[in-house]
Amino acid sequence: MNPLTEITRRTFLKTSATAASATALGVGCQTRPKSAAVTATAATLAAVTPVHAAGSDVIKVGMIGCGGRNSGAIVEALTADKGARLVAMCDIFLDRIQDKLTHIRTAKPDQVQVDSDHCFTGFDGYKQVIEASDVVLIANAAKFHPLHAKAAIEAGKHVFVEKPHGIDPYGIKQLQQACELACTKKLSIVSGLHSRYHAGYAETVKRIHDGEIGEVIAIEENFLRAPYGITDRQPGLTELEWQCSSQYHFTWLSGDDVPQSLVHNLDRARWVLHEQVPVKCHGLGGRSTMVEGKYGNVFDHHSVIYELESGVRIYAFCRTTTGCYDESSSIILGSKGRASLLNCRIWGQKNWRWQGDCNPYQIEHDRLFAAIRSGNPINNGDYMTRSTLTTIMGQISCYTGKEVTWEEINHSDFAYAPKPEDCRDGMTPPVMPGVSGSYPVYIPGQTKLI
């Protein structure tokens, strides 16, 4: 795999033109923006008239969640717009806010304006961040992404929200409402599904759509790796605090690994397949070796087969086990060749490989802030909701051992308890450890969720 490398703005001008096509971006509104409206470069950032909620040259930015991903996103946001200012932050843990604030100040000393009165903790801290900001960056436990995105849009604020964009059908319905409201209010909502902003991926998908590997027959998606950061429980933490500090390992917070990890893969697969959704899926999953309490109650391996109405199947695999073979790939098999999307490469009647560097993490923020400045909002709602729901149906199939159809998942109101709006500081978590210190897990063939 070619690692994503940093891109300068001058290089971006040269390499990202193909990524600006309408096919590279999804919108929740009924029309897709023209490439000129969504392509952000240094020139457009400098030339556009400031148009945003603050009505001035300053765009106030708030962070909901202060983990590694959002601390990266805020630096990208401040890089995207010299007039952006970080003004508010929230997290469950105050020390995490303070730690990230120190690092962000080091990277962007002139663009940080956070005082102690604008560092908020607890489950309701997001409300104060939204109130203080023009734009909110959401990258906390995925359970809360829909609720927080909707609250921000209702308050008239632009939104960047990380993947996954929900962990259950209930949350996806909230997110859909947020995206539809953003259209009405002419606000931007940009997805952290960054593949859509990668120039090389966009060119590869375009060539697949143009028939360079013939008809797509099947797609193989892999995300095989060691688990997300594992830490021992720190002394003094309550059970709730411990689970929140290790949220990737608890289903009620993260949704488990199909939504967490395979959402990028399945979003790319849907992009290749002209945004089709699967008719049905069946999955296998469980825990093999990662069973100690520090691994929470998530599975450590999943396999999901999705079938589309055309008969094309997507074979999707993820695993979070140490000491095993690792692979991250999106392989498209065609009647006249094949493509490796992450390598931006095609083998077929005419072999081809994209050459260039691209940082889609930066580009998604370049475009968000250019859209805010120009008054031409971006709305990624059409693919962020469907791609996430595709992963949720696969996860539920793995948990239950049952086939799940798109119709079932799309009409379900299932939510992992408690609902995000019912979470409170000091509450008892919905899952507790047994006498051995390990947590109970779902049992395929016995578990019923929808």
N, C-alpha and C positions, 0 to 999 in steps of 0.2 A: 504494500500500500504506500502511496505517496502521502507523507504527512502534509497537513495544511501549513503553508508557510506564510509569514507576515508579508503584507503587500503595501507598498507605498502608494500614495495617491497618484503619483505619476504613472506607476505601473498599472494601477487600476484603470486609468483612462485608456490604456492600450489594450488591456486584456479582458475587460468586462463588458464590452459592447454587445456581444452576443447574448449575455445573460439578461439584457434589458428587455427582451421580447416578452409579449404578454403571456406566453406559455410558461414563463419562468416564475410568474407570480400569480397567486390565487387571491381572489377578493370575495368577501361575503356579500357585496352588493351585486346588482344584476349586470353591471358593466365592468369590463376589465380596463384598467388604465392603459393609455398608450405608453410606449417605451419612454418617450420624452418626459412624461409626467412622473415616472418612477425611478429613472436613472439618476443617482446622486453622485456627483463628482465635486471636486473642490471648486470648480467654476460655478456650478449651479448653487452650491452652498453660499458662495460669495455674492451671486447676482440676484437671488430671489428677494422679494419684498418680505420682511418679517410679518407673518400672520400666525398668531397663536393665542392661547388663552390669556396670556399675561398682557398682551397688547404692547410689548416693549421688546428691546433687543435681547433681553434676558429670558431664557426658558428655564423654569425651575423644575428640577428633576428629583424624584423621590425613589428610594429603594425599599421594596417590600421583600424582606429576606436578605441576609448578609452572609450567605455561604460563598463558596468559591466561584460559582457560576455568575451570581449577580455582581460580585466584586469585579469580575472581568467585564460584565456587560456595562457597568457604569463607566469604566475607563473608556470603553468603546463609544459610549454615548457622548462623553465629554470630548473625545477626539473628533467625533462627527460634527460637532457644532461648537465653535469658540464661545458662543453666547450662552451655552448651557451651564447651569450651576447646580451642583448637588446641594439640596437644602434640607432633606429629611431622610431618616433611616429607621427601619424597625426590624426586630427579630425577637425570637423567644428569649434570647440570651443577650444581656447587656455587654458582657465581655467580648462577644463575637462582634457586636457593632463597633466597639471601641478599637478592636484589633483591625478590622477592615478599614475603618476610618483613617487610621494611621497610615496604612498602605496606600489608600486612595489619595490622601493628601501628599504623599511622597511623589506619586505619579502625576498628579494634576493640582499642584499647590494653589494656583490662581483661580481654580474653578470649584473649590469646596467651600461651602458656606453653611456648615452644619454646626450648630451650637448644642449645648447639653439639653436644652429645652426641646430639641427636635430629634432626639434619639428615643424611640419608643419601644417598649417591650410588651410581651404578652400577645394573646390571640387577637385582641382588638387594636393593636398598634397600627394596623394598616389604615384605619379610619383617619388617624391624624396625619399620616403620610399623604394620603390622597388629598386631604384638605389643604396641605401646605404646597402642593405641587401642580405643575402644568402637565407633566408627563410622569407616569409611574412605570418602573421596571419591576416585574414580578418574577421572582425566581426563588420561591420558598418550597415547602412541601406541596407536591402536586395536587393534593386533596383540595387546597385552597385556591388554586389558580382561577377556576371559574368564578367563585364568589368574589374574589378581589378584583378581577377584571371587570365584572359586571358593576361592582360598586364604583370603580373608577370611571367607567363610561357614563354611568348615571350621574356622576358629579361633573361631567363635562371635561374629563381629562383624557389625554392620549395614552395609549398603553403599549408596552412591549411585554409579552408574556412568554416565559420559557416553556419548553416541552416537559412532560406531556401536558396537554391542556385540559386535563381532568383524569379521573381514575375510575369513573363509573357512569352509567347512563344518566343519572340524575345531574351530575356535574356537567356533562356535555350539553344537556338541555339549557342549563344556566349560561354556558359559554355561547351557545347559539343565540340566545336572547341578547347577550352582550354585543355580539357581532352585528346583529340586525339593528340594535339601537345605535351602534356606532355609525352605521350607514345613514340613519335618520339625522343624527346630530353632526354628521360630517367630521367625525373624529377618526384618527388612525388607530388601528389595532394590528400590530405586527407580531408574527409568530417566531419563536425560537427554532423552528424547523429550518435550519440554516441551509440545507441542501438546495433549496429553491433559489438561493442567492449566490450560488457558486457558478461562475462563468463556464468552467469546464464541464460541470455536470449538465448545465443547460444546453451546451452545444452537443454533448453526447446524446441527450434525450431528443434533441431536434433531429439529429441524424437517424436515430432509431425510428422516430415518427416519419421520417422521409423514406424509410424502407431499406436502409443500408444493411440490416441483418435479416431482411424479409419479415415475415409475420412472426410476432412474438408467440412462442409456444409455451414457455414456462419461465419462472423467475425463482432464483435461489437467493435467500437473504440470510446472512450470518452475522451474529454479534456474540462471539465466544471469547471470554476473558475471565480474569480474576474478579472477585467481588469489589464493589465500591468500597471506599475507605472503611476499614474495620478498626475500631478502637475499643479498648477495655472501658468498662463503666467507671466513671470518675466518682470518687467518694463524695457524699453529700447530695447527689442528685436524687430527686424523687423519681418514681417509676415513669411518670409523665415526662419529666425533663429528660430522662435517659432515652426514652423512645423518640422524642423530638430531636435529640442530638444525633440519633442514629436512624433518621426517618426513612432512608432508602431500604431498610431491612424490616419495615412494618407495613403490611398491606393497607391498613386503614389510612396511612399517610401517603404512601408512594404508589399504591396500585400494583406493585411487583414489577418484574423485569420485562414483560412483554410491552406494557405501556412505557416504562422507563427507558428501555434500550432499543427495542425493535421499532419504536415509533418513527425513528429516522429512516430505517430500512423500508418500512411499509409505506411511508410517505413517498419515498423515491419510487417504489414499485407502482403505486397508484398514479404517480406522475407519468411514468413510462406508459401505463395503460390508459392514458387519457382520462384520468380521474375516476375510473370505474370503482365501485365498491363491491366487495365479495358478496355472493349470494349466501354462502354458508362457510363454516369452518369446523374443523375438529382438531383438538390439541392433546398433547401428552405432556405431563410435567410432574415434578415432585422434588424431594430433597434426598440427596445421596450421602454427602459427607459433611456439609456445612450445617450442622445441627445444634451446635452450642448456643447458649443464650445470646451471645453477642451477634449472632446472625439473624436474630428476630424470628419472624414467622413467615418469611417469604420462601418460595421454591428456589432451588439452585440450578434447575435446568427446565427448559421448555422447548417444545417442537409444535408448530402450528401449520396446518395445511389449509390454505384458503382457496376456494373455488369461485371463479367468476362466471357470469352468465354465458360468456363466450366459450367456456370450457377451459380456459387458461387457469393454471394453478400456480399459486405462490407458496413455496416451501420455505418456511421461516424458522430459524433456530437461534436460541440464545442460551448462554450458560454462564454462571458465575462461580466457577470452581477453580481453586488454585492447583497448579501442577499439571494442567491439561493443555491440549492443543488449543491455541487461540487463533481467531480469524475475524476480521471485519470486512465484509464484502457485500456487493450487490451485483449479482451475475444474471444477465438477461440472455436467455437462449432463444435464438430465432431460427427460422426455416432456412436462412442463407448465411448464418453466421452467429456470432455471440458478442456480447459487450460486457465490459467490466466498468460499471458506472463510477466507482471510487477511483479507478485508474484512468478514467476518461479515455477509454480505449475500445476499439472495435476490431474484431477479426471477422472477415467475410470475403465477399468478392473484391472488396477494396479495403485493405488494412489501413487503420487511421489511429492516431493518438494526439490528443490535445496537449499542447506545450504552453506552460504559463504558470504563474503563481496567483493564488487567489485566497483571500481571507473572508469568507462569507459572514463570519461573526461581526466583522467591522462593517461590511457592506450593508447588512440589514439595518444597522443604526444610521449609517450614512443616508440611506433612503428614508428611514423614518423621520429624521430631523429635516431633511430636504422637503419631505411632504408637509410637515408642520409649517415650515417657513413659506412654502409656496401656496398653501391652502388647498392642495390637491391630495386628499387623504388616501392612504393605503389601507386596505382591509383584506387580511389573509384568511378570513373566516371560512371560505368555502372548502379549503383543504385542511385547515387546522382542526376543524371539528370532525370531518369524516375520517381523516387518517388516524386521529386519536381514538375514535369509536371503533375503528377496525382493530386496533390493538386491544381494546377492552373486550371485544367479543372473543378474541383469541385467548386472553387471560382467563376469562370466565369458563371457556371450554376446557382449559387445562385444569382449573380448580374443580370443576364438576365432573369431568370425564365425558361430557355430553356434546353432541353436535349443537352448534349455535347458529341460527340464521340471522341475516341482516334485519329481517323484519322483526324478529324477536328482540334483538338488542336495541333497535331503533325505537321501538314502542315501549321499552321497559323504563320504569322509574326507579330501578334498583339503586341503592346507595349504600356504601360501606358506612356502618354506624360508628360514631355519631355523624350526622350531617355537618358540613363545615360551619354553618351558622350557629350550630348548637355547641360547638367546642368552647370550653371555658378554662381559664387559668385554675389550676388546682383540681381539675376533674380526675376521676379514675379512668385510665385508658381502657378501651374496649377489649383488649387482650392482655392477659397477665401470665407470668411465668409459672410453670409447674414446680413441683418439689425439686426436680433436677436442675432447675434454672433455665430449661428450654421452654419455648413457647409452642402452644398447639398450632397445628397447621391444617389447612383444608385437606379433605380426603376425597380424591376422585372416585366417583361411583357412589359416594354417600352424601357429598355436599350438594346442597340445592341453593342457588342464588337468584335465579330469574325464572 
